[in-house]
Amino acid sequence: MLSFIVGWRNRIMHLLYVGVAKHLIFLWEPEEAHANLKAVGKLLGSNFLTRKLTALLFNYQHKSLNTTVDGVEYPNPVGLSAGFDKDGELTSIYPELGFGLAELGSFTGDITAGNPGKRLFRMKKSKSILVWYGLNTQGAEKIAARLSKVTFRIPIGISAAKSNVTPDFILQESIDDYLKTYKAFADIGHYTTINISCPNTRDGEPFAEKENLRPLFDAIRENYIEGKPVYVKLAADLSREELEDTLDVVMENKDIIQGVVLTNLAKPSGEGAKEIKGDLAYHKGGMSGLPVQRLATTMIRDVYRYTGGEITIIGVGGIFTARDAYEKITSGANLLHMITAMIFDGPQVMGEINRGMVKMLKADGFSSIEEAVGSRNPMPAEPGYYKKKREREAAAATPKVAAE
């Protein structure tokens, strides 16, 4: 009965949002709308009454969605992706919207102004937001000082990126920049994401190269915070060779790198362009929503099989419905991140995704979301591709004994 009532509530809220609220919101420029919606979120999270009212209008939870990943307990696997709450100001309202986790940032070691000019674009036909922010942030130390006083009611992830202040890449300075954020949030949040794939930076994505990634992981190892998982966020447009190279380094360090976030935004010049409905808004940056949906789900399936399911996968990109979310879970994702559906379909969408996944779990005979992970992406009978590759390399390196 509760699910039935919540379903009708969500339909009504969806109609009100799509029919009225979204038209008003879309009258603002995208970055202005973002700022105004953040202000509303801060107001709603500021006191007990507005939080309870928000929960009554949007929230839905169910025990079958409870999950534990790398020792962290989540009320449900649906999380807010990094990029929406760049300064970590809205943590008090996320539980009432139905989120089971939220990733803040990305934060950088230094204060970063971001890219100049217009840097956020709506692609209405493609159900996508094109982002060219350039990591505008107040800097890790200032934000950490403020968040150290905040009590979180759901697990919080901290996304760390490299400061976007110069087009010049210097390896040690870049590593130190990541470490500045990692250390500043040592006692804040439940996990850390190392974002090596931001498509909005002046020096590109240098840590997509394994020669640079290994020293970064070595530095994290030297400063590793026990009991706080670390994940790495990968680009949506990696070639198969680039993906395997990155995964090899992750697997070599899986005692300190517990998993990957798949994926970041899709580049307008990449495979995601095939999903654009003729409304490409800008030639730089990265696209959320539908253009990244298939890329992300395909990569989740490939990574799950390649690694033999031995690392955590956080799936992100193009999650609009419960079916979208469940597809990523059954492909191998343990947790999920989303933003764009809120913008195009309304804030009731998280509760509706949770409600829908409960029904899908029941239909598949599962009693928990953990049982569904990878259930429609069966492992090969042999070891995961990573293990097979290592076995082949070891065999090739073993000297052959000459026949007598």
Secondary structure, 3 states (H helix, E strand, C coil): CHHHHHHHHHHHHHHHHHHHHHHHHCCCCHHHHHHHHHHHHHHHCCCHHHHHHHHHHHCCCCHHHCEEECCEEECCCEEECCCCCCCCCCCCCHHHHCCCEEEEEEEECCCECCCCCCCEEEECCCCEEEECCCCCECCHHHHHHHHCCCCCCCCEEEEEECCCCCCCCCHHHHHHHHHHHHHHCCCCCCEEEEECCCCCCCCCCHHHCHHHHHHHHHHHHHCCCCCCCEEEEECCCCCHHHHHHHHHHHHHCCCCCCEEEECCCECCCCHHHHHCCCCCCCCCCEECCHHHHHHHHHHHHHHHHHCCCCCEEEEECCCCCHHHHHHHHHHCCCEEEECHHHHHHCCCHHHHHHHHHHHHHHHCCCCCHHHHCCCCCCCCCCCCHHHHHHHHHHHHHCCCCCCC
